[in-house]
Amino acid sequence: MSKLLILVLILTSLCQIALAQSLEDKRRVEEEKRKDLKLSEFYLPDAEVTIALSVDESDQNAYFTGLLSKEVAVLSDAYKTLTILMGAHDQFSDINSQFNFLVENGIVSKNIGTKTNYDEPLRKGATAYMFAKAIDMKGGIILRSFGLSQRYAFKELVYQGIMFPGNVHDVMSGQELILTLTQAADYMAEKQVNAQ
């Protein structure tokens, strides 16, 4: 019996030593995995942006150069780019007339309403809604079933490759807004070619 007791004690001590080593190994593996993790933020690729729209070139070049360097775009930037996309920038040159034009055409989201702070940061959801309305996006079955909302518009524009993935509450940079504008213009041009 004493031999059996000694054998059990030896086995339990060996198991504890083996278990301790396996825990240390697991901890080491987890630390290595953490070191290998990449940042979870989405960064835009460096892209050369060219816009071929028929508007006053000197004014537009200065505006887009300034917009390209903005880290946070604002609502007034979206209004200006949307009027450019719709070809109405010559008629509506100031921000109030651009906003009123977009409200009359049903492009501005109901969440923004008639009172707006033009310097409010531009969110991806609001941008997606306005661009989807401006380019008359029909969308897939979900968009047609549930109607246009910021969330569904954003998902559809990401699917179409017009916007970059993210969250509807993410703030847009000026570069993202310009790239969205160019992708939307390409989408509209392709849509016109396919309609003919």
Number of C-alpha atoms within 10 A of each C-alpha: 6 7 8 9 10 11 12 12 12 12 12 12 12 12 12 12 12 12 12 12 12 12 12 12 12 12 12 12 11 12 11 11 10 10 8 9 8 7 7 6 7 9 8 11 6 7 8 7 13 11 13 9 13 12 14 10 11 8 9 15 14 11 13 19 13 12 20 19 12 16 13 18 23 22 21 21 20 24 25 20 21 24 20 21 20 12 14 15 20 12 11 17 13 12 15 13 14 23 23 15 18 21 16 10 10 13 20 23 20 12 11 12 9 12 7 12 11 16 11 12 17 23 21 26 24 24 26 26 24 24 26 24 19 20 17 11 18 14 19 11 9 11 17 11 9 9 13 20 19 22 17 22 27 28 22 23 22 15 14 14 14 22 23 20 15 15 13 19 13 13 19 21 22 23 24 21 24 20 22 21 21 20 17 23 20 13 17 17 12 11 13 10 9 8 7 5
